[in-house]
Amino acid sequence: MFKFWKRAAGRNVHEQPDDLQETVLTIDALRQMLANMYDAEFIERQTTRDQKVDIVYIRTLIDQGRLNEAIIEPIYRCSQETVYDCIADINASAVGMLLEAHNLLLQGFVLVHDSSINQWWSVPLQNPLSRAIEPSETETIIYGPKDSFSEQIEQNITMLRRRMPIAKLKTEMFSIGYLSKTKIVMIYVEGLTNPEFISTTRSKLSNIDFDLILESSNVTAFMDDHTHSVFPQYMQTDRPDACVYSLGLGKLIILVDNTPFAIIAPITFFHLFQSPEDYINRWMVASFFRCIRYLSFFLAITLIPLYVALSTHHYQMLPLQILFVLLESRSKLPFTPFWESFLMLITLEIIKEASLRMPTKSGQTLGVIGGIVIGQAAVQAGFASKVLIVLVGISSIASFLVPNYLMTKSNTLIQFILLVLSAFLGIFGIAIGFIALLIHLNGLTSLKQPYFSPVAPFHAGEWMDLFIRGPLPYMKTRPDSLKPLDKRRYWRRR
């Protein structure tokens, strides 16, 4: 027996009601629309000519200090024929329909009604709610700029334009989320960024149909080419200098209102290992530390699985001295190497998450003391070997060397997958895992561009800034994988 469910008749939340779209703006219509809003204000004033003036605004969205100075006092002292003549100096514009007034009020505008000519005017008095510009807490550096983005999108655009004061720096605004009405700005350099990237990004942003967009990760979730991958396909940063450098290479920047993290697109797997400090240090020093990051990523995902594989399936490969140490350490343990490693890694992740959720000072204490106490207690109680505790500590520290936080979280999942493969198949299982990982990386795309470039497809010219960071004077061209309209990075005055 089949049941057919009839969709309930009604109107979606994001659909604007017909009566709101077609209603002429009146004071009674505004009172009905703003009913049960405690922060909605209705004020009546009169000019020196005894003209009645209605002022409507939402108190929590406007700058109340400017309200008296810009509107109330000029109207009270107004001797002109119309109210517009009194407030014309503050960029007032006419409003006629209730829907337009609804949108303006919720953006921080003040509505002023001139009863003598029955005309409504809107005045922008948004509340500049913003925190001070502070150093970045996620990408800290010793030398270099100390400012970072804030939650105000206009302020973030200002920081980019100060670093790149050219008219070719274009900005396109989108409003996404039928409940949140989040402002999103796409930024690119005209004549440099490939038009294919611009059209693809514009299409992806326009097709987002969701109720709430609260921060940049919500946007990337709808822009991902591969939703089920553990690897981030877009880079998020709160550093203006990193964004400007990416714009200069031919990339796009996406700013999301009410969040300090910008989106950089497209990216490759290798961009996740680059730090702003790479371009501040001497090129040999920067190259050394970049190689250390790649080595740390490899150690973070393979050190514990390799321990399980060798101690379970391939102990004959260990030197005799190391084998004696390992046998002595594991002689009284009740668990197999797999379960021993699994329990220690799960405990470590619990400590990490707990330290992040606790207040700052308590979290640091919990992370340090908790790791030492639990590790020492596990060894004394016979639940873990001393060798494993050392390896877990090394792999944990190595995972934090990757500059991108989202990539650090991906390391954990990859480590557990390789751990399971090593428990059943030994080193052969780790090899299978790495082959699958490389195949997966080679199949990913970011903004429809190859994720594993410049290794696959191969671009020899980009290896100057891949595993090493070459001298800046030698980087004369932009990356071929980004398909920039202008490949040269040198421009001489004539």
C-alpha positions in Angstrom: 0.0 0.0 0.0 1.4 3.3 -1.1 0.9 6.6 0.7 1.2 9.8 -1.0 1.9 12.8 1.2 0.5 16.1 0.1 2.8 19.0 0.7 1.3 21.4 3.1 0.1 24.7 1.6 2.0 27.7 2.8 4.7 30.1 2.1 8.4 29.5 2.6 10.2 31.7 5.1 12.5 33.1 2.4 9.8 34.1 0.0 8.8 37.7 0.3 5.0 38.0 0.8 3.1 39.6 -2.1 1.4 42.1 0.2 4.9 43.3 1.4 6.2 43.7 -2.1 3.2 45.6 -3.4 2.3 47.7 -0.3 2.9 51.4 -0.4 5.0 52.7 2.5 2.9 54.3 5.3 3.4 54.8 9.0 0.6 52.3 9.8 2.2 49.7 7.6 5.5 50.2 9.4 3.9 49.8 12.8 2.3 46.6 11.8 5.5 45.2 10.2 7.6 46.2 13.3 5.2 45.0 15.9 6.7 43.0 18.8 10.2 44.4 18.1 11.2 46.1 21.3 14.2 47.9 19.6 12.0 49.5 16.9 11.6 53.2 17.6 8.9 55.6 16.2 9.5 59.3 16.9 7.5 62.3 16.0 9.0 65.8 15.6 8.0 69.1 14.2 9.9 71.7 12.3 9.8 75.4 12.9 7.1 75.6 10.2 5.0 73.1 12.3 5.5 70.3 9.8 5.0 66.9 11.3 8.0 64.5 10.8 8.0 60.8 11.6 11.3 59.1 12.3 11.5 55.3 12.3 14.6 53.1 13.0 15.8 50.0 14.8 17.7 51.2 17.8 20.2 48.3 17.9 21.3 48.7 14.3 22.0 52.5 14.1 24.6 54.8 15.6 22.4 56.6 18.1 25.1 59.2 18.8 24.9 60.4 15.2 21.0 60.3 15.1 20.6 63.4 17.2 23.3 65.3 15.4 22.5 64.3 11.8 18.7 64.1 11.8 16.8 65.2 15.0 18.5 68.6 15.6 18.5 69.6 11.9 14.8 68.8 11.6 14.0 70.6 14.9 15.8 73.8 13.7 14.6 73.4 10.1 13.1 76.5 8.4 13.1 75.1 4.9 10.0 74.1 3.0 10.8 70.4 2.9 12.5 68.0 5.3 14.8 66.9 2.5 16.4 70.3 2.4 17.2 69.9 6.1 18.9 66.5 5.8 20.2 66.7 2.2 23.8 66.9 3.5 23.7 63.3 4.8 23.0 61.4 1.6 19.2 60.9 1.9 17.4 59.0 -0.8 13.7 58.5 -1.5 11.8 55.3 -0.4 8.3 54.4 -1.8 7.5 50.7 -1.1 7.3 48.8 2.2 9.6 46.0 1.0 12.4 48.5 0.3 11.8 50.1 3.7 12.0 46.7 5.4 15.4 45.9 3.8 16.8 49.4 4.6 15.7 49.3 8.2 17.4 46.0 8.8 20.6 47.3 7.3 20.8 50.2 9.8 19.0 53.0 7.9 16.7 55.6 9.4 13.4 56.4 7.7 12.2 60.0 7.8 8.6 60.9 6.7 7.8 64.4 5.4 4.1 64.8 5.9 3.8 68.0 3.9 4.6 66.2 0.7 3.9 62.7 1.9 7.4 61.5 1.1 9.7 59.0 2.9 13.5 59.4 3.0 16.2 56.9 4.1 19.4 58.0 5.8 22.3 55.6 6.4 23.3 55.6 10.0 24.7 52.1 10.5 26.3 51.3 13.8 30.1 50.8 13.2 30.2 47.9 15.6 33.7 46.5 15.3 36.7 45.4 17.4 40.1 46.9 17.1 42.6 45.6 14.6 44.7 43.0 16.4 47.5 40.6 15.5 46.5 37.2 14.0 46.2 34.4 16.6 46.1 31.6 14.1 49.0 32.6 11.8 51.5 34.3 14.1 54.9 35.5 12.8 57.8 37.3 14.4 58.5 39.8 11.6 56.0 41.2 9.2 52.6 42.9 9.4 50.8 42.5 12.7 47.2 43.4 11.6 44.5 40.9 10.8 41.0 40.9 9.5 38.0 41.7 11.8 34.3 40.9 11.5 33.6 44.1 9.6 33.7 43.4 5.9 34.1 47.1 4.9 37.1 47.4 7.2 38.6 44.2 5.7 38.3 45.6 2.1 40.0 48.8 3.3 43.0 46.8 4.5 43.3 45.1 1.1 42.9 48.3 -0.8 45.6 50.0 1.3 48.1 47.3 0.3 46.9 47.2 -3.4 45.9 50.8 -4.3 44.9 50.1 -7.9 41.6 50.6 -9.8 41.9 47.1 -11.2 41.2 45.6 -7.8 37.5 44.7 -8.4 34.9 43.8 -5.8 31.5 42.1 -6.4 29.0 41.8 -3.6 26.5 39.0 -3.1 23.8 38.5 -0.4 23.4 34.9 0.6 21.1 33.3 3.2 17.5 34.1 3.2 17.5 34.4 7.0 21.0 35.8 7.6 21.3 38.0 4.5 25.0 37.7 4.8 27.1 40.0 2.6 29.8 38.2 0.6 32.4 40.0 -1.5 34.4 38.4 -4.3 37.7 40.3 -4.9 40.0 39.9 -7.9 42.5 41.8 -10.1 41.0 42.6 -13.5 43.4 41.8 -16.3 45.3 39.3 -14.1 42.9 36.8 -12.7 41.7 34.3 -15.2 38.0 35.0 -16.2 37.2 31.3 -15.9 37.9 31.5 -12.1 35.7 34.6 -11.8 32.8 33.1 -13.7 33.0 29.8 -11.8 33.1 31.5 -8.4 30.3 33.9 -9.4 28.2 30.9 -10.4 28.9 28.9 -7.2 28.1 31.9 -5.0 24.9 32.7 -6.8 23.7 29.1 -6.6 24.0 28.9 -2.8 20.5 28.6 -1.4 20.5 28.2 2.3 18.9 29.8 5.3 22.0 30.8 7.5 25.5 31.6 6.3 27.4 32.6 9.4 31.1 32.3 8.5 33.5 31.4 5.7 33.4 27.6 6.3 29.7 27.6 5.5 30.5 29.2 2.1 33.2 26.7 1.2 30.9 23.8 2.1 28.7 24.8 -0.8 31.6 25.6 -3.1 33.6 22.4 -2.7 34.1 20.3 -5.9 34.5 17.2 -3.7 32.2 17.3 -0.6 33.4 14.0 0.9 37.1 14.7 0.9 39.0 15.2 4.1 41.3 17.8 2.5 40.3 21.5 2.5 39.9 22.7 -1.1 40.0 26.4 -0.1 42.4 28.1 2.2 41.1 30.3 5.0 43.3 33.1 6.5 42.8 36.2 8.6 46.0 37.9 7.3 45.6 40.7 4.7 49.1 40.4 3.5 48.6 36.7 2.6 45.4 37.7 0.7 47.2 40.4 -1.2 50.0 38.1 -2.2 47.5 35.6 -3.5 45.7 38.3 -5.5 49.0 39.2 -7.0 49.5 35.6 -8.2 46.1 35.6 -9.9 43.9 34.0 -7.2 40.5 35.1 -5.9 39.6 36.3 -2.4 36.2 35.9 -0.9 35.3 38.0 2.2 32.3 37.0 4.4 30.7 39.5 6.6 30.8 38.9 10.4 33.8 36.6 10.2 37.5 37.5 10.2 38.6 34.7 7.9 38.9 35.2 4.2 38.7 32.4 1.5 41.6 32.1 -1.0 40.8 30.2 -4.2 41.9 28.2 -6.0 44.6 26.4 -4.0 46.7 23.3 -4.3 47.7 20.7 -1.7 51.1 22.3 -1.4 49.7 25.8 -0.6 48.5 24.4 2.7 52.2 24.0 3.8 53.2 27.6 3.0 53.5 30.2 5.7 53.6 34.0 5.4 56.9 33.8 7.2 58.4 31.9 4.2 58.7 35.2 2.3 60.2 37.1 5.2 63.1 34.7 6.1 66.2 34.2 3.9 65.4 31.8 1.1 67.6 29.0 2.4 66.2 29.3 5.9 62.6 29.4 4.6 63.3 26.4 2.3 64.7 24.4 5.2 61.7 25.0 7.4 59.3 24.3 4.6 60.9 20.9 4.1 60.6 20.4 7.8 56.8 20.9 7.5 56.5 18.3 4.8 58.6 15.9 6.9 56.4 16.6 9.9 53.3 15.9 7.9 54.8 12.5 6.9 55.8 11.7 10.5 52.4 12.7 11.9 50.5 10.3 9.7 53.0 7.3 9.5 55.0 7.2 12.8 52.4 5.3 14.9 51.1 3.1 12.0 54.8 2.2 11.3 55.3 1.2 15.0 52.2 -1.0 14.8 53.3 -2.6 11.6 56.9 -3.4 12.7 56.0 -4.6 16.2 53.1 -6.8 14.9 54.2 -8.1 11.5 57.8 -7.1 10.7 59.7 -7.2 14.0 62.5 -9.1 12.2 63.3 -5.8 10.3 64.3 -4.0 13.6 67.9 -3.9 14.7 68.6 -6.2 17.6 69.3 -3.4 20.1 66.0 -1.7 19.3 64.2 -5.0 19.4 65.4 -5.7 22.9 64.2 -2.3 24.1 60.8 -2.9 22.4 60.4 -6.4 23.9 61.3 -5.1 27.4 58.9 -2.2 27.1 56.0 -4.5 25.9 56.7 -7.5 28.0 53.9 -6.9 30.6 51.4 -5.1 28.4 47.9 -6.7 28.1 47.1 -5.1 24.8 48.2 -5.7 21.2 50.2 -2.9 19.6 47.1 -1.8 17.6 44.8 -1.4 20.7 47.6 0.2 22.7 48.2 2.8 20.0 44.5 3.3 19.3 43.8 4.0 23.0 46.7 6.4 23.4 45.7 8.3 20.2 42.1 8.6 21.3 43.2 9.8 24.7 45.4 12.4 23.1 42.5 13.7 20.9 40.3 13.9 24.0 42.9 16.0 25.7 43.3 18.2 22.6 39.6 18.9 22.3 39.2 19.5 26.1 42.0 22.0 26.1 40.4 23.9 23.1 37.0 24.0 24.8 38.3 25.1 28.2 39.1 28.8 29.0 42.5 29.9 27.6 44.6 29.7 30.8 42.9 26.5 32.0 43.1 24.9 28.6 46.9 25.4 28.4 47.3 23.9 31.9 45.1 21.0 31.0 47.0 20.3 27.8 50.4 20.2 29.4 49.7 18.6 32.7 47.0 16.2 31.4 49.4 14.8 28.7 52.2 14.3 31.2 50.1 12.8 34.0 48.1 10.5 31.8 51.2 9.4 29.8 53.2 8.6 33.0 50.2 6.9 34.6 49.6 4.7 31.5 53.2 3.5 31.6 53.2 2.8 35.3 49.9 1.0 35.1 51.1 -1.2 32.2 48.6 0.1 29.6 51.2 1.6 27.3 54.9 1.2 26.6 57.5 3.9 27.0 58.4 3.7 23.3 54.8 4.4 22.2 54.5 7.4 24.6 57.6 8.9 23.0 56.3 8.2 19.4 52.8 9.6 20.2 54.4 12.8 21.6 56.6 13.2 18.5 53.7 12.6 16.1 51.5 15.0 18.0 54.0 17.8 17.9 54.8 17.2 14.3 51.1 17.5 13.3 51.1 21.1 14.6 53.8 22.2 12.2 51.4 22.4 9.3 50.3 26.1 9.1 46.8 25.3 8.0 44.5 24.3 11.0 42.0 22.5 8.8 44.8 20.4 7.4 46.0 19.5 10.9 42.6 18.1 11.6 42.7 16.0 8.4 46.0 14.5 9.6 44.3 12.8 12.5 41.8 11.0 10.3 44.4 9.9 7.8 46.6 8.6 10.8 43.7 6.4 12.1 43.1 5.0 8.6 46.7 4.1 8.2 46.7 2.7 11.7 44.0 0.2 10.9 45.6 -0.8 7.6 49.0 -1.4 9.3 47.3 -3.6 12.0 45.9 -6.0 9.4 48.4 -5.8 6.5 51.6 -4.3 8.0 53.9 -2.1 5.9 52.0 -3.4 2.8 48.8 -1.9 4.3 50.6 1.5 4.8 51.8 1.3 1.2 48.2 0.7 0.0 47.1 3.6 2.1 49.6 5.9 0.6 48.8 4.8 -3.0 45.1 5.5 -2.3 46.0 8.8 -0.7 48.0 9.9 -3.8 45.2 8.8 -6.1 42.7 10.7 -4.1 44.8 13.9 -4.1 45.4 13.6 -7.9 41.6 13.4 -8.4 40.7 16.5 -6.3 40.1 19.9 -7.8 39.9 23.4 -6.3 37.6 25.7 -8.3 37.9 23.0 -11.0 41.7 23.3 -11.0 44.0 20.3 -10.3 44.6 20.0 -6.6 48.0 18.2 -6.9 49.5 20.7 -9.3 52.4 21.4 -10.1 53.3 17.7 -9.5 50.3 16.4 -11.5 50.0 18.0 -14.0 53.7 18.8 -14.0 54.8 22.4 -14.2 58.5 22.7 -13.9 58.5 26.4 -13.5 56.5 26.3 -10.2 59.0 24.0 -8.4 61.0 27.2 -7.5 58.3 27.8 -4.9 57.1 24.2 -4.0 59.3 22.2 -1.7 61.8 25.0 -1.4 61.2 28.8 -1.5 63.6 30.1 -4.1 65.0 33.7 -4.1 62.3 36.2 -4.9 64.3 37.9 -7.7 64.3 34.6 -9.5 60.5 34.2 -9.4 59.9 36.3 -12.5 56.7 34.6 -13.6 53.4 33.7 -12.0 52.3 30.1 -11.6 51.2 28.5 -14.9 48.6 26.4 -13.0 46.7 29.6 -12.1 46.5 30.6 -15.8 47.0 34.3 -15.2 46.4 36.7 -18.0 49.7 38.3 -17.3 52.5 35.9 -16.4 55.3 38.4 -15.8 55.9 39.7 -12.3 58.4 42.4 -13.4 57.2 45.7 -14.8 59.6 48.4 -15.8 58.7 52.1 -16.0 59.3 53.7 -19.4 
